[in-house]
Amino acid sequence: MTGIQTEEKLSIGGIKFTENIALLSITEPIDKADTAPLFFRFLSENEINIFMLSRVMDEQAIRTDCSISEDDLDNIYKLIFSSPELKERLKVLHGLGAISIYPHKTRMKLLGKILFAFGNRKIPVYNMTSSISSFTFLTDCNRLNKAAEALEENFRLPENHAPFQKLFCIKHVHKQG
């Protein structure tokens, strides 16, 4: 299936996949915004690395999203069950993967074209971050190859770029209770 291409193919240097990521979202009222700092202290004390972090605030609430390796979810679930407040405020979405696009060279036009390519292929984006050299998007782990195909249709990759073909995606199943 060929998707609609944008008018100009911009060059990108490469694509990288990171699999087995969980997205943790804490939503809390502004007047009681004490859960996220305690949660981050727990992550630090247990040496749990954060892959991506974002925070959004409006008049009523603050939502903090962070992504971690699914390998650390057992520790997270133990914390959730020991804290009723956290259990109420924390949502976990697992089975995710990240696709990183290098380099963006501060071309914001590139971001629009990436979002267009993903939207055209109906690739969900749960979170997005940028660094000085890359854009990284969280999507379903089983859609990483489709996301790469969407990028290949709309961007020029180096001639020596070998598309990353993952053989399988491991999905952790966690029982609650």
N, C-alpha and C positions, 0 to 999 in steps of 0.2 A: 504494500500500500504506500503510495507516494503522498506525502502531505503537501500542503500549500507552503511555498517557500517565500521568505521575505525578499525584497527587491535586491538587496546587496548581500553577498556572502562575506562576512567579516572573517578574518583569520583568528584562530585560537591555537594555542600551543599544545593542548592536550586535555584529556579527560581522566579523572580518577574516581574509582568507586570505593566507598567504605561501607561495609555491611554490618548488620546486627546492632542497630542503634535503637534506643528508646527515647521518646520525647516525653519529658515530665513538665506538666503545666500546673502552676500554683496560682489560683485566683483568690484574692483576699480583699476585704473592704479596706479602703484607705485609712480609716480610723483604727483599724486593727491589723496593720501591715507588719506583723511580727513573725509570720510563719516562714517566709522565704529566707530571712537571715539565719534562723535556727536550722533550716534545711541545709543551707550552704555550709554552716559550721559542721553539721553531720557529714556532708560530703568530704570536707577537708579532713576531719578527724579519721575518716575511713579511707582516705587516699583514693577517692573516686574522682576521676578526671571528667571534666565537662568538655564536650566536643563543641557545642554551640550554646550561646546564651543570648536571650533577648528579654526586654522588659517593656511593657506597654501600660500606660496609666490614663485613666479618664477621671471624671469627677467622683465616681463611686468606687472604683476598684483598680487594683494593680494586678496584672497578669505577668508572671515570670515563667518563661520557658527555658528549659535547658535540655540538652541531649547528652546521653551517656552511653557507654557500652552496655548491651543487654546482659553481659556477664555480671554486671553489678546489680542487677534487678533483685536478686534474693535479699541483699542487704537493704535495698530500698523498701521492699515489701515488709521486712521485719520492722523497719522504722514506722512505716505507715500504720501497721497494726498496733504499735505501741503508743500512737498519738492520735486520739480521736479527732482533734482539730486538723491535723495533717491529712488524715483519712478523708475528711470532708472536703478539703480544699485542693488535694492533689489528684490529677488525672494522669494516667500513664497510657501512652500509645506506643506499642512495640511492633516489631516486624518491619522496621524502617531501614533505609539505606541512604547514603549521601552520595551525590554526584558533584564533583568539583570540576570547575572549568578554569584552565590556566592559560596564559595570564590575561587579565582584563585590561591592563595598562590604563586604568582610570577611564576607560571608555564606557560611560553610562549607557550609550546607545546599545552596547552589547547586552546589558541587563534586559532591556526591553525586547530585544530579539530572542533572548533565551526564554523569557516568559511567553512570548508569542509562540515559539516552537513547542514548548511544553503544553500550552493551552490548546494548540491545534491538535495535539496527540492525546489530549485529556489526561495528562500526567499531573497528578495532584502535587502541590507544594505545601508541605506542612510548616516549614520554617525555612528561612534563607539567611545567610550571613555573607559578608564579604571581608576580605583582608586586603592587604596592600597588593596581593598578586592573584587572588582567586575569588570566584563566586562559588558558594557551596549551597546546595538545595537538599532538603530532606524530602523524600518521597517513599512510597512503598518499596520495600526491598525487591519484590518481584517485578517492579517496573523500571529498574535501573537500565536494562538493555534497551527498552523502548525509549527512555529518555536519551540515551546515547545515540540511538537511531535518529531521533528528532534533531539532535544537535548536528549530526553528520549531514543531514539534509539541508540545514540552514547555515552552516559554517564551513570554512576551509580549515582542514587539519593539515599538519605537516605530512609530506609524502611518506616519511618513515613511521608515521603513527600507526600502531597496531591496535585496532579496537579491542578493548578489554572485554573478553567473553567469560563471564562467570559460569562455572559448571553447575552450581547449586547455591541456594540461599538457605542457611540454617535458621529456623524459626524456633525460638525458645517458647515453651508452654509453661506458664506459671499458674499453679492452683492457688486460689485465695482461700483462706480459712485456717 
